Amino acid sequence: MIEFRNVCKSFADHRVIDGISFTVGTGEFFVLVGPSGGGKTTTLKMINRLVEPDSGQILIDGHDIASEDVRELRLGIGYVLQQIALFPNMTVGQNVTLIPELKHWPAAKRMARARELLGEVDLDPREYMNRMPSELSGGEQQRVGIIRALAAQPKVMLMDEPFSALDPITRTQLQELIKRLQRQLGITIVFVTHDIDEALYLADRIAVVHDGRIAQLDSPDAIRQSPADDFVADFFASPRERRDR
């Protein structure tokens, strides 16, 4: 589905991504985790060309995305941010149907899709379709942000620390929601977080990103049981394990 081939990226004289190579399988929940400044978000943003690599290749379904039309590429990839970024002057329904409208879906199909997805995230479309973002809680806004990213049925969804600004209860609810939706829809998700528990709960595989390189890429259980080096071991250690070292 997604393949990075020896990808590098620098900003000024700082090498942010240093020759990383990996693949993300179709339908996989793939989590990039690591300390701040390690290159997680830069890696994510290169998938939809918000950041362009200096060298190497990124392929989706075998096609080099450097040769793709940027607008069409981005319309085919869902994107959810920590900053929910709903359009404040548009209703919930208008926000959800924005990408399908840009892709020229008929109005009836757009509205049916919005109602379907609102129901999937426990927001009654009869109550929420015509609400404004300002009338929603933070958790409700993020639910709308998630289904807006799903509305045009993308094969890939990128999520950049989407739950980190939410309270713990809402965060847990949305983690359970996105995991259920991912399995139900079979969508490929690339998810960035610095939260170890979130990564362990959500991921099929985890890429531990450190200083622009992948320190380890494996299943959650394999990383916990057999960390590749001291950095990974310490990063995944519990507070008690750190104190005991």
C-alpha distance (Angstrom), angle and dihedral (degrees) to the residues before:
residue distance angle dihedral
M1 . . .
I2 3.86 . .
E3 3.78 122.9 .
F4 3.80 131.0 -178.8
R5 3.80 115.2 -161.5
N6 3.80 115.5 -165.3
V7 3.81 92.9 -43.8
C8 3.81 120.2 -173.6
K9 3.80 132.0 -176.0
S10 3.80 132.1 178.3
F11 3.78 132.3 -177.3
A12 3.80 110.0 -153.4
D13 3.81 103.3 -41.8
H14 3.82 95.5 -25.9
R15 3.81 117.4 102.7
V16 3.81 104.2 -142.9
I17 3.81 98.4 171.5
D18 3.78 116.4 30.8
G19 3.79 113.6 -164.4
I20 3.80 101.9 -52.3
S21 3.80 122.8 -180.0
F22 3.80 126.6 -176.6
T23 3.78 143.1 128.5
V24 3.80 132.6 -130.1
G25 3.79 115.1 -152.1
T26 3.79 125.8 -133.5
G27 3.79 109.9 -87.1
E28 3.80 93.1 10.8
F29 3.80 125.9 141.6
F30 3.81 98.9 -139.1
V31 3.80 118.8 -175.0
L32 3.80 127.2 -161.7
V33 3.79 109.4 -156.5
G34 3.78 134.3 172.5
P35 3.80 144.5 105.3
S36 3.79 122.7 -49.9
G37 3.78 113.5 -78.9
G38 3.80 94.2 23.2
G39 3.81 96.1 116.7
K40 3.83 103.7 -97.3
T41 3.80 98.6 126.9
T42 3.79 93.2 40.1
T43 3.80 88.7 54.6
L44 3.81 91.0 49.5
K45 3.81 93.9 47.9
M46 3.79 92.2 52.6
I47 3.82 89.3 64.5
N48 3.82 91.7 67.5
R49 3.83 93.8 29.1
L50 3.78 97.1 -112.4
V51 3.80 80.0 130.8
E52 3.80 120.2 31.9
P53 3.82 119.1 -145.1
D54 3.78 119.6 -122.8
S55 3.79 91.9 -139.6
G56 3.78 141.4 -6.3
Q57 3.79 129.0 51.1
I58 3.79 136.9 -84.4
L59 3.77 116.6 -160.7
I60 3.80 132.3 -171.4
D61 3.80 115.0 -165.1
G62 3.79 88.3 -12.7
H63 3.81 95.6 -54.6
D64 3.80 121.4 117.1
I65 3.81 104.4 -122.1
A66 3.83 90.6 -149.2
S67 3.80 87.0 75.8
E68 3.81 94.3 47.9
D69 3.79 124.9 99.1
V70 3.81 103.6 -101.3
R71 3.79 95.3 -139.1
E72 3.79 93.5 49.9
L73 3.80 91.2 44.8
R74 3.80 92.3 53.8
L75 3.80 94.1 44.1
G76 3.80 87.3 57.9
I77 3.81 95.4 51.1
G78 3.81 123.9 69.8
Y79 3.80 115.2 -136.9
V80 3.81 128.0 -165.8
L81 3.80 122.8 -178.2
Q82 3.79 135.7 -167.5
Q83 3.81 86.5 -116.4
I84 3.78 97.3 66.3
A85 3.83 93.0 -146.0
L86 3.79 100.2 -167.3
F87 3.78 110.9 168.3
P88 3.82 102.6 -102.4
N89 3.81 95.1 -151.8
M90 3.82 93.2 53.8
T91 3.78 128.7 77.2
V92 3.78 122.0 -117.2
G93 3.79 89.6 -101.4
Q94 3.80 92.3 50.7
N95 3.80 91.4 48.7
V96 3.81 92.5 50.4
T97 3.81 94.3 47.2
L98 3.81 96.2 45.0
I99 3.81 98.4 100.5
P100 3.82 94.6 41.1
E101 3.82 87.4 52.1
L102 3.81 91.0 51.0
K103 3.80 86.8 51.0
H104 3.82 89.3 52.5
W105 3.79 98.6 -114.2
P106 3.84 112.7 168.1
A107 3.80 113.6 -98.4
A108 3.81 94.6 -114.6
K109 3.81 91.3 52.5
R110 3.83 91.3 48.3
M111 3.79 93.1 50.8
A112 3.80 93.2 46.0
R113 3.80 90.2 51.1
A114 3.81 92.0 49.8
R115 3.80 92.5 50.3
E116 3.80 91.3 47.0
L117 3.81 93.5 51.2
L118 3.80 95.0 44.0
G119 3.77 87.4 56.1
E120 3.80 90.8 50.0
V121 3.81 90.9 58.8
D122 3.82 94.8 43.7
L123 3.80 96.2 -105.4
D124 3.81 107.5 130.5
P125 3.83 105.0 -130.2
R126 3.80 90.6 -146.6
E127 3.80 88.3 62.6
Y128 3.79 102.4 32.3
M129 3.82 109.8 35.5
N130 3.81 93.6 84.0
R131 3.79 99.5 34.4
M132 3.78 121.1 112.3
P133 3.83 120.9 -124.7
S134 3.80 90.3 -112.4
E135 3.81 88.9 63.9
L136 3.81 92.8 59.0
S137 3.80 131.9 84.6
G138 3.79 119.3 -119.6
G139 3.79 91.6 -100.1
E140 3.81 92.0 48.9
Q141 3.79 91.0 49.5
Q142 3.78 91.0 52.2
R143 3.82 90.9 49.3
V144 3.80 88.0 54.7
G145 3.80 89.6 47.1
I146 3.80 90.3 53.9
I147 3.79 95.5 49.6
R148 3.81 91.4 44.0
A149 3.82 86.3 59.2
L150 3.82 89.8 48.7
A151 3.80 98.0 42.5
A152 3.82 98.4 94.2
Q153 3.81 92.1 46.3
P154 3.82 98.2 -112.8
K155 3.78 120.2 -169.3
V156 3.80 91.3 -139.6
M157 3.79 132.1 40.4
L158 3.80 124.3 -169.2
M159 3.81 118.5 -156.3
D160 3.80 121.3 -171.8
E161 3.83 110.0 -164.1
P162 3.81 89.4 -50.1
F163 3.81 97.3 171.4
S164 3.80 103.0 37.2
A165 3.81 95.5 100.3
L166 3.81 94.3 51.7
D167 3.79 129.4 93.6
P168 3.83 115.9 -97.1
I169 3.82 96.4 -103.9
T170 3.81 94.1 49.1
R171 3.79 90.3 43.5
T172 3.80 91.9 54.8
Q173 3.80 91.1 47.6
L174 3.80 92.1 52.2
Q175 3.80 92.9 46.0
E176 3.80 88.4 55.7
L177 3.80 90.1 45.3
I178 3.80 96.5 51.6
K179 3.78 91.9 45.4
R180 3.81 90.4 52.5
L181 3.81 93.3 46.4
Q182 3.80 92.3 47.5
R183 3.80 91.9 53.9
Q184 3.79 93.3 41.9
L185 3.82 95.4 49.2
G186 3.81 98.1 33.8
I187 3.79 90.9 -132.8
T188 3.81 123.3 160.4
I189 3.82 111.1 -120.3
V190 3.79 128.1 -167.1
F191 3.80 107.1 -167.2
V192 3.81 129.5 -173.1
T193 3.79 121.6 -153.7
H194 3.79 140.6 147.0
D195 3.81 90.6 -155.7
I196 3.81 111.1 103.5
D197 3.81 96.1 -161.2
E198 3.81 90.9 50.6
A199 3.81 91.3 50.1
L200 3.80 92.9 48.1
Y201 3.81 92.5 49.0
L202 3.80 98.8 45.8
A203 3.78 107.1 32.9
D204 3.76 132.1 95.9
R205 3.81 84.4 -173.7
I206 3.79 132.7 5.1
A207 3.80 127.6 -147.8
V208 3.80 109.9 -157.9
V209 3.81 105.6 -149.2
H210 3.80 118.1 -159.7
D211 3.81 128.2 165.9
G212 3.78 92.2 -14.8
R213 3.79 96.0 -51.9
I214 3.78 135.7 91.7
A215 3.79 106.9 -107.2
Q216 3.80 92.3 -173.9
L217 3.81 138.1 -8.9
D218 3.78 117.9 -165.6
S219 3.79 145.4 104.7
P220 3.81 117.8 -56.7
D221 3.80 92.2 -108.8
A222 3.80 93.6 48.9
I223 3.81 92.4 50.7
R224 3.79 92.8 48.8
Q225 3.80 92.7 46.7
S226 3.82 99.5 38.7
P227 3.82 112.7 21.8
A228 3.80 112.3 -168.9
D229 3.81 95.8 -132.3
D230 3.80 144.7 -11.6
F231 3.81 92.7 -80.8
V232 3.81 92.8 56.8
A233 3.80 92.1 42.6
D234 3.80 91.7 52.5
F235 3.80 94.0 42.6
F236 3.81 92.1 54.5
A237 3.80 96.1 38.4
S238 3.78 118.9 112.9
P239 3.84 118.0 -117.7
R240 3.82 89.2 -102.9
E241 3.82 91.5 50.6
R242 3.79 89.9 51.3
R243 3.80 91.9 50.4
D244 3.80 91.1 49.8
R245 3.79 93.9 54.0
